[in-house]
Amino acid sequence: MSSRPLRDGDRAVSGVPASPPATPTEPSKASPTPPVPVASTANDLDYSNFFWGSGKDPFDILGPFDDWFDEARPAGYYLFGQPMASAPRSRIDIVEQLHKEHLKGLINLASYNYLGLSYRADVIEAACEAIRTYGTGSSGSPILSGTTELHERLSRTIAEFKNKEQCLLFPSGYSANLGVIAGLMRSGDLVVTDQFAHASIVDGIILSKAQVRYFRHNNAADLERKLKDFPGRKLVIVEGVYSMDGDLANLPEIVEVAKSNGARIMIDEAHSAFLFGPNGRGVAEHFGLDDEIDIHLGTFSKSLGGQGGYVAGSRKLIRYLKGFARAHVFSCALAPGVVGGLLKACEIARDEPQLRDQLWKNTAYLQELLRERGVDIGDSQSQVIPIMIRDDDRVFKVAEDMIHHGVYLNPVRYPAVGKHRSRLRISVTSTHTSQELREAADIIASVLDRHGLLCR
C-alpha cells in the first residue's frame, strides 16, 4: 500500500523546522525580484503532514514527500539553507537557490554571530595555531582519546566565566540539551518546560522517558499548576532568551514557583550567555539569580561564533553527567581548531565589554527604527527581533522580496512556530553600523508596505 501524508486533524505531530567576501561598507544592491512561480497549493501542506504515513514500508512516505517538495521548493522552501559565499559579517554574499543568482553585499540580519567574533583575525589565528599543534580533528571520544589540554582549558574557562565549580563540553548545543536532560531524568520523573521550548529540550525530554508537562509561555501561575501535587523528582527548564520571539524568561517568578514546589531549575542560555548581565554571564545574572539556578546550559555557536555546547554547575553534577550524558560520552570531542578559536573568543568577550554595549545600542536603535515605521516586532526584549507576518504562505513571498532588495532574513513558519504565527527573524550584531541598520529598516518597511503588512 502506498503511503499518503496526513493532513491537519489526522494526528497531532511534533514540529520539524524546520566569491570574495563582501566588505562591511559595500552597499546592498537591489535586484529585480524573479518572476513569481505558477500558483501552487504546495504551501497548504508542510513538514508536519509527512511525519506520519500509512503503509508497511518506512520508505513508503518518501515518494509523496518528494512529490510535494518538488512543488514546495520553488514555492518558498528554497529560501531555507541558501549557501553563503562569504563570512557571516554584517554584509554577506549568498547563492540564491531558485535561479542560482549570486547576490552580493546583502545586509545580514540572519546570523547568530552576535559579537562578530567568528571572523576576527585573532580568533582565526588561534584556531590555526591549535590545528598546527593538534591536527584537524580530535579523533576520539572525550572519555577515551579525544580530550586535549585545550579542551581542559576551555572547560575551566567556561566554569570560571559562569562562576560555577565545573563545566562539561558537548559537540553542539542540541546535544548538550539531549545529554543533560536524558542523563539526569528518568521514567517516572517530571519535566516541566515552557510551551515555546526549543526542539532540543523537547527531544531531550522524550529521550529521558520522563513525564512532560508544558506551561503557558512565561506564565508562573500555570507553572504552579503543572508542578502542584507531583510527588516525585521534578525539573523545570526555561530559556534565557526565547529564540523565535526575543523575549526573556520571567525568571524571578519562575524561580520562586519552582523552589516552592521542590523542583530543580535548568536554564538554556543559548541566545543570552556572553551578552546579558553585568559580566555577560546571561539572563540568570541579569536578574541576579545566578546562584538560584541548578543547571546552566549554553552554546558556543552564537555569541562566541564557534561550535559546540556546554553545561556548567556543581562538581557533583558534572561528575555524574560525565558518566550518564550519552551525547557527551559517545560523540567525538570538539575539533582542536574550534576549541582554540573558542578560547580566544572567550578572552575577547571577557576583556571587551564594549562589544556587548555596542550590541545593545544597535538593538535599541533598530527596534526604534522599525517601530517608527510601523513594523510589528512583537514583544522582543533582546537582539532577536521577530517581524510578524502571521501568514504561512505570504511569509515566503515577503522573505524573497527582502533578499532581492538587499536584506538577508530567514522566514519562519509552522511547525517551527504556531499556525499563523509566521515571521521573519532578525538577529542584530555588534558589528552592524548605524547606516546599515537605517538602510535595513527602510527596506524592511518598504517591502512590508508593498505587501500591506505595516501597522498604520
N, C-alpha and C positions, 0 to 999 in steps of 0.2 A: 504494500500500500504506500502510495506516495505521501510525503508529508505536506502539511499546509501550515502557514503561520497562524498564530492565534491573535485575534483582534481584541480590542478593549472589551472587557466584560467576560471573556472566555476564562481567564485565570489571572490572578494578580501576579505581577512579575517584578523582580528586583531590577533596578535601573542598571543599564550598561552605557556609560557615556559614549558613556560615550564619550661667480665673478669677483673682482676685488671688493673688499669691504667698503660700504658707503661711509663717507666721512660724517662726523656728527653735525657739521654745518650744512651739508648738502640739502637743498630744498626738495621737498617732495614734489613729484610731478604727476599731476592728474592725467590719467589715460582714459580714453573712452571706455565706458562700461560695455563689455561684449554683448552681442545680441542675446536677449532672453531666450532660453530654450523653449521648445514647444511645450505647451501646458501639460503638466504631468500630475497624476494622482499619487505619485510615489510618497509625498510627504504626508499622506493620510496614514501611513504606517511609520514605524520607527523600529529601532533595535529590539525594543521590548516585545514586539509581536513575533519575533523569531527566537525567543528564549526557549519556549516550549513548542513542540510539534508532534503531530501524530506519526505513526509508522513504527516499524520494529527495528530499523537500522538507524543508528545515530547520525549517519550521513544523509538520511532522507531529507533533512531540513536544509541541506546545503544548496540544492537546486533552487527551491523557492527563494531562499535568501539571495542567491546570486542573481536571479531574475529581477528581484526587487532592487538590488543595489545597482544594477545596470541603469535603472531609471533614476534612482535616488542620488547617485553620484553627480550627474550633471544638474540635478535639481537643487543642489546645495551641499551635499555631503563631501564634495571635492574640496570644500573650504577647510576641512579638518586635515591636519598633518601636512600642510604645504611646506616643502623644503625651504629652509632659509639658505641664502647664499653668502651670508656674512655673519660675523659675531653678533650676539644679541645686545647691540648698542641701542642708543636712543633712536637711531635710524638704521634700518636694515634693508637688505635686498631679499626678495623671495622669488621662487619659481612658481608662478600661478599654474595650478594643475589642470585646469579645464582647457585652456588654449596654449599652455606651455610658454606663457609670456614671462620674461624676466622683468620684474618690477623693482626699480631701484629707488633708494632714498626714502622709503616709507617711514613715517613716524611710528615708532614701535611702542604700542600700548598693550602688548600681549605677553611680555616677558616677565618672569619672576625674578629677574636679576636686579633686585630692589636697590642694592648699593653699588651696582656696576662693577662688581669685583671679578667676574668671570674672565674678563679680558684685560685686566690690569697687568702691566708688564712685569711687576714684581711677583704677582701670583703665578703668572705663566712661567717665569724663570724658576720659581720654587718647585713647580710641578716638573719642569725639565730636569732640574738637579736631582729630584727624587727618582726619576726614571733612569738617569745615568747611573745612580748608585744601586737601585734595587730592581731595575728592569720594568717592563710594561705591566706585568700582572703579578698578583700575589701568589698564584699557583697553589693555593691550599685553603682549607677551612681555617677560620680563626682559632679553633681549638687544636689544630694539628700543625700544619707548616705554613699557614698564611699570615701570621702576625709578625710584623716587623717592629723595630724601635719606633718608627714613625707612627704606627697605629697606637702604640702605648702612649706616646706623647700627645696624640690627638685626644685620646680618652681622658688623660689627665687635664688637658687644656679645657675641654668642654666641662668637665666636672668642676674645675676651678671657676670657670666663667659662670656656670649656673649655681655656684655656691652649694654644691652637693658633694656627698662623700665619694661617689664613683659614677662612672658612665660606661655604657656598653654601645658599641658601634654596630650598625646594620648596613647592608648594601643599598637600601633605599628607605625612604620614609614609609612607603607602603609595607615593606617587610618588617619595619620596626613595629608598626601597629599590630600586624599579624603575630609577630613573635612575642610581644609583651602580653597582649590580651589572651592569646591561646596558651602562652606559657604560664600564666598566673591563674586564670579562671577555669572552672571545671563544670561538668554536668551537675545540675542541682544548685549552682551559684546563680546570682542575678547580676546582670549588667544593665544599667540604665543610662541611656545616652540621648542626646538631642536629636530631634527628628531630622535635622539637617546635617547629621554626622557624615563625615567623609566615607567613601566606599571602603577604604582600608580598615576603618573602625568597624563597619558592618561586617566585613569579611572576617576580621579577627574574632568577632563575637561568634559568628557561625562556626568557625573552626574550633573554638573553645567548647562548643556544645552547651554553653551556659544559657539560661533563660534570658531573654532580652525584652526590655520594655523601653519604648521611646516616649520622651516627654515633649510637650509642645515647645517650640523654639524659645529658648531663654526664659521659660515660664517656671519660676521656682515653686509656685503653688502646685503645678501639675507634677513636677518632680517629687514633691512631698507625697502626692497621692500614689505615685508609682513605687516609691520606696516603702511606704507605710505598711506595717504588719508583716513584711517579709522577714522570716526568722533566720535565714542563712547568711552566707557571705555575700557582700554587696560591693559593687564598684560603679562609680559614676564617672562618665567620660564626657568631656566637653572640648571644644576647640577654642584657642585664644582669639583668632580672627576667623570668621566663617568665610570660606573661600569663594562662595558664589554671591554673597550679599555684602561682605566687607564690614559687617558689624561685629562688635566684641561680645564675648561671653559675659553674661550677667553674673560674674564670678562672686561678688560679695554675697548675694542671696543664695546662689547655688552651693557655695561652700558651707554656709550656715545650715542649710537644709540637709546636706549630705552628712555633716558632722553630727547633727541632732538625731540622725537615723542610723548612726553607726556604720556609714559607708566610707570606703576609701575613695580618693579622688585622683583622677588622671586628667592631665591637660595636654592636648596636642597643639604645640606652638609652631606648626609648620610655617604659617604666614606672619608670625609675630616675634619669634626669637631673633635676637640681634637688632631689633627695631624698637620695641616698646620698653618703657621703664627707664629710670634714671641711668642704669648701666646697660640697657639694651637686653636684659635677660628675658623679657617677654611680657605678656599681659598679666601674668601672675605677679610679677614685680610691679607693674604699672598700678595694680590695685593694692599693693602692699601685702599680698597673700602668698608670697613665695614659700614660706615655711608651713603653710596650711595644706599645700598640695603634696600628695604622696608620690606621684609619678609624673616626671617632666619628660615629654617626648617632643622631638623636633626633627627637622630635615637639614641637610647641607645644600640642597639643590636650589634654594630660593635666595635668601639674604646673602649667603656666602658664595653663591654662583658655582657650586661644585656638584657633588652627587653623594647620596647616602643618607642615613638616618641615625638617630641616637636616642637612648633613654638615660636619664640621669636620676639618681635617687640615693637611697641609703646603701651602705656596703652590703647589708644582708640581702636587699632586693636584687642588686646586680649580681651577687654571687649565685643566688637562686636562678635568675634568668640565664646566666651563662650555661647552666645545665638543662634548662627546660624551654628556652626560647628557640624552637627548632629553626626559625628563619635566620637566626644567627649561627647556630651550630652547623647547619647543613648547607650554608651558602659559602661561596668563595669570599675571602676577605676583600675589602676595598682595594682597588689598584693603587700602588705606591704613588703614582703621579697625582692621582686625585687627592690622596692624603697629604702629600707635600703642598699642593696648592691650597688645601683647606687650612693647614696650619698657618700659612701666610695670611689667608683671608681672615682667620680668627684674630690674628695680631692686628690687622688693619681695622677690623670692626671695633676692636677694643680701644685702639690708640687714636682713632679718627672719629670721634663722636659727631664731628661736623657733617659727616655723611648722613647720619640719621637726621640731624637738624635740617639739612637741605631736602631730604625726602619729605619731611613733614611740611616744609614751606611749599614744595611743589604740589603736594597732595591738597593742601588747603587752597592753593591758587587755582588748581584745575577744578576742584569741586565748586569754587565760587564762579568761575567762568561758565561752567556747564549749567549751574542753577540759574545764573543771569540770563542764559539763552533759552531757558525753558526745557532743559533736558531732565528727565526723570531719572535720578540716580539712587532711588530707594533710600535706605537708612544707613548708608555707608559711614563708618567712623574710622576708616583706615585708607591705606594706599590701594586697596582693592575696591574698585568703583563699578557697580553694575550700571549699564544703560538699559533700562527696562523697555522691552519691546512688546511682550505679552501676546505674541502671535507666532505660533510654532512654524508657520510657513514663511511669513514675511521676514523673519529674522535672518534667513539666508540671503534674501534679496538685499536687505539693508547692509549686511556684512560685506557682500560683494561690492556694493556701491562704495562703501567706505574705503575698501582696499584700492579700488580704481580711482579714487580721488585723493589718495596719499596717506591714509591712516590704516595701520595694520591692527585689526582687532579680531577676536575669535567669537563666533556665535556659540551660544549655549542653549540647548533646548531639551525637552523631555527625551529620555528619562534622567538626564543629569540634573535637571530641575523639574519642578512640578509642571503638569499640563498648564499651558497658557501662562507660564511664568518665564518664558524665553527672554533672553537678554544678550547683549554684548558685554564682555567683561574687560575693564581697564585695569592694568597694573602700572602704577606710577613708579618711577625710579628717581634716585637722587641725581642722575646724570641728565635728565631732561632739562633743556633750557626754557626760560620764560617764553621765548619766541616760538619754540616747538609746541609748548602747551597752548599758547594762544592760537597758533595755526591749527592745531588738532581740534580745539574747541570749536573754531569756526567751521571746519569741515564737518565735524560731527553734527553740529546744529543745522548746517545746510542740507546734509543728506537726510536727517530726520524730518526736516521741514518738507522736503520733497516727497517724503513718504507719509506725510500727515501725522507725525508722531511727536511733535513738540507739544509741551503743556502750555497753553495760552491762557 
